[in-house]
Amino acid sequence: MEEMPYPQWLRFVRQCWDRYGAPRSVVDLGCGTGNLSIPLAQSGLRVYGIDLSDDMLAVAQEKTERQERMFPFAPGGSVTWLQQDMREWELAEPVDSVLSCCDCINYLTEEDDLAATFRRTYAGLKDGGTFIFDVHTEGQLRSYAEMQPFVLNDDDISYIWTSELDEERCEIEHELAIFVRESEWGEERTAAADGAKYVRIDETHVQRAYPLDRIEALLREAGFADVRRYADFALKAPSVGTERAFFVALKKEGGHGA
């Protein structure tokens, strides 16, 4: 994750807010360990980081405490971590903007789950609020399948990453075998030839890509009357070669969900 372009996400989100209205309160859906939530809170926003994983949120809390000591939050800035399912998330009061970055939406592998997330997000936004998210395109998932396997071989961590694509559903399953050196992990499991010991961690990630037209249709069915599409961290329209598509959906003043 060290090479993930978090600064580009932050820059793109702020460009959208400059265009469609700056928020004071923000939900970060699928916040993970807080790589976006924390800098947004440091800038003075009231942020709610929502994730399904308690482990991720525990790391996010540790990072928050460490970051607050080094870089105190600007006035008004705060972050609250909540363990919730994005399909059912709920706060006591609506917020100005909802984000879901890092292709979190692709992890919703059934259309009903996608629709449920959009309906909950519409309900959780104030009138005039924005829903900003990105997705891997169908072309990008096919590219992963064509390019795999992926391999990393560093001294302290290595992995073997394979992918299998279901063409009909445009759903991809990533299998990762990750080997972490004992000094990085703190436990003794398996011994390497040079005497170093490694922990093996197995992960499976399943994502599905949907046609962009279908995503927009579901957003409109949820109540979003104004939906904009962008491509690859820029305020430009998606094309055939787009790898990561961005959506900005606006909840109109006085709007009502379907």
Order of alpha helices (4+ residues) and beta strands (2+ residues): alpha-beta-alpha-beta-alpha-beta-beta-alpha-beta-alpha-beta-beta-beta-alpha-beta-beta-alpha-beta-beta
